[in-house]
Amino acid sequence: MRTFSSVISTNGGFPFLVSLALIFPIASANGASFDCSKASTLVESSICSSPKLSSLDDAMASFYSQALRQASSVNQIKESQRTWLKQRNKCPTAACIQDVYEKRITELRSLTSFSSVNTPGLPILPGDCVTTKIVAKNTRFEGAIPGDIGGEISVELANGISLYLTNIPHLAGNVNPDAYMARTLDFAKGDTVRLCLVSLPEDCPPGDDRGKVYSVTNKKNQMSFIGVDAWHLCGGA
């Protein structure tokens, strides 16, 4: 996996992702589900040098881990993974590597709780993006003051997802993000945005995949924010 920190800290009671490197795409992939400093084959080197392939490798590893936790036959999953790795390692091109990863992810997803809870119209794999619109901004508790406890803002999008703020990169550190989001026209109702899946939750119980992290970029001004799809992460209340 990538070595970026995914620790969540708080600032006045609001969750923030510590590492922006985890949030935004980087110029070159410097991590995968294996140690890239020890990459010894052409396939491994290709994965480590390609953001797309590295993202697919991360997604595959996440689904594989989830499948192992939920499988009735762990040995069968492990044997199929060994067979798949042999197939992957025979790939002569990046296109071949991408194809075998996408097929393996589909196989693993069918064995996990993620196969039944994905919402149509949402990105499925980290790095995938869709276009949607902002339809509303709501406080966590009805009638609460934005910025106060219970007044945390969720941004509702047209494809049915609502995101709680975790980071607004362009915002000064002394500005409350929820109070800002409630009043700003930088992210207004009706704005067309690009929604990208950043990361999937890990170590979740079956049927509970809360905690997917997304980036949202407004097409009218290229401003972005990062959000998570639930106030309580998987396994929580």
N, C-alpha and C positions, 0 to 999 in steps of 0.2 A: 504493500500500500504506500501511498505518498506519505512523506514524513511531515507534512504541514500540520501545525497544531489545530485541533478541532475543539479545544477547550472553550467552553462558554463562560464568560464572566458576566457580572452585572454592573450596571451603572444606574444608580437610582432605582433599582428594582427591575430594570429592563434587560433582556438578554442581548448580548453582543458576541459575535464571533471574533475571536482574538486575531486570527490570521486571515488577512485579505488574500494571501496566496491561495488559500483553499477556495475562495469565493470566485475569483475571476480567472478566465482562461489565461494561460501563460504561453510564452513564445515557443518553448520546447518542453516536451514532457520530461521530467527528471525523476519520475517514480513510476512504479507499477506494483503488482502483487508480489514481486520478487525484488531482490536487491540489484538495482541497475548498475552499480559499481562492479558487480560480478557477472554482468551479462557476457556470455561466452559464445553465443550462437548468433547467426545473422537474424533469425527471427526475434530473439530477445533484444538485440540492438535496435531493430526496427521498431519494436514496441516502445522502447525507452526514448527514442528520438521523435516519436510521432504523438502529438497531443490526442488525436483521435483514437489511435490504437491503445495508448495508455489509459484513456478514459474507458474504453471497452474492457480492458484488462481489469481495471478497478471494479467495474460493474459485474463482470463475470465472477471475480473473487467474492464480492458481496453476496451474489445469488448462490454461489457454491457453498459458502459458509452457512447461509440460511437453509439451503437444502439439506446439509448435513445435520443441522439441528432438528429438522422436521421429518427426516427420512425414517421409514420403518426398517430399511436395510442400508445402514451406513456403508457397509463393504461394497454394496452394489454401486452406490454413488461414487465411491473412491475408485473403483475399477473402471467405471465409465469415464471418469476424469483422466485416468492414466491413458486410456485409449484415445481420448480426445487430444491430450497433450502430444502424443505421437503423431497424430494427424496434423496438428498445428505446426509442429516442428518440421514438417515436410514442405511447408508452404514456400514457394520460390518468390512470391511477390507480396507487397503490402495489401493488394486487393484480395488475395487469397487469405491472408491473415485476418482481415476484417470480416470476410465471409464466414470463416470457421468460428470466430468469436460471436458473431451475431446469431448463428445457428445454435451455439452452445448456450448462450444466454437465454434464448427461447426455450430450450430444453429444460434448463434449470428453473426458469420462472414457472414452468408448468408444474414443478414439484414443490413450490413454495406458496406461502400465503399471498405473495405479491400477485400471483396469477389471477386472483379473484377480486382484488381490491383496487386495481388500477382504474382510474377514471378516464373514460373516452375523451379525447381531445387534449390530454396532458402528455408532456414528454415522458418517455419511459426510462431511457438510459441517461446517466450523467453525460452532459454535453449536448443532449437533444434539446431542441427549441421549437416553440410554436408561437404563432401570433394570436393575440387575444385583445380584449379591451377591459379597462377598469369600469366596473359598474356601480361600486359603492365603497364607502369607507365607514366602518362601524367600530364602536368601542366594545371591549370585551363584555362589560356589563352595561345594559341599557340605561341611559341617563347619566353615566359616569362622565367626569370631566377628563378630556384627553390630556394625558401626562400624569394624572393621578393614578393610584392603585385602582384597578378595574377599568381604567380609561385607556388601556393599551389598544392601539389601533390595529384592526385587521383590514387588509385591502382585498375586497372581493372582486374576482375576475369573471369574465363572461363564460369561461369554460367550467365554472362551478367550484373553483378553488378559492379559499381565503387564506391570506398569508399574514402572520404576525411578524413585525419588523425585527430583524436581528442586526442590521447594519445599513446605514445610509452614508456611503463613502464621502460624498461632498459636504456633509454636514459638519459644522464646527462642534468640537467636543463639549462645549457648554450649552448646546441647544438640545432640548428634550425632543427625541425623534418622534414620539407619538403626538405631542402638541404641534410639531411642525407638520406632520403628515395630515393632521386633521384640517389644517387651514390652508395648506399650500396649493397653488395651482400648477406646481411642477408635475404633480401626479393627480390629474383631475378626472372626474367622471367622464367617460366617453373617450379618453385618450387611448390610442392604439399602442400596445406594448409588446415587447418580445419577452416571452417567458421561457427560461432555460432551467433544466434540472441540474443542480450542482452536485448533490450527494444524496445517497440513500441511507436510511438508518441501519444500524447493525445491532446484532444480539437482541432482536425483537421476538416476543412470543408469537406463536402462530396466529394469524388473522389480525395482527396489530402492526401496522407499518407507519404509524405517526412519526413525524420527524424528518420528512423529506425537505431538503433545503433547495430553494429556488432563487435565481436572480431575475429581476424584472427591469427592463430597460425601456424607457419611454422614447418612442420614435420621433416625437416632436422636438425633443431637446437633448436626447442621448443621456439623460440622467438615469441613474440606476439605484435600486435598493435591493437588499437581500432579505428574504423572509422564510419562515418555516411554516409548514402546513397545519400545525396544531400547537396549542398553548402547552399541553402536557405531551411529552415525548412518549414513544412506545414503551409499554410496561408501566407507565405512570397512571395517575388517577384518571 
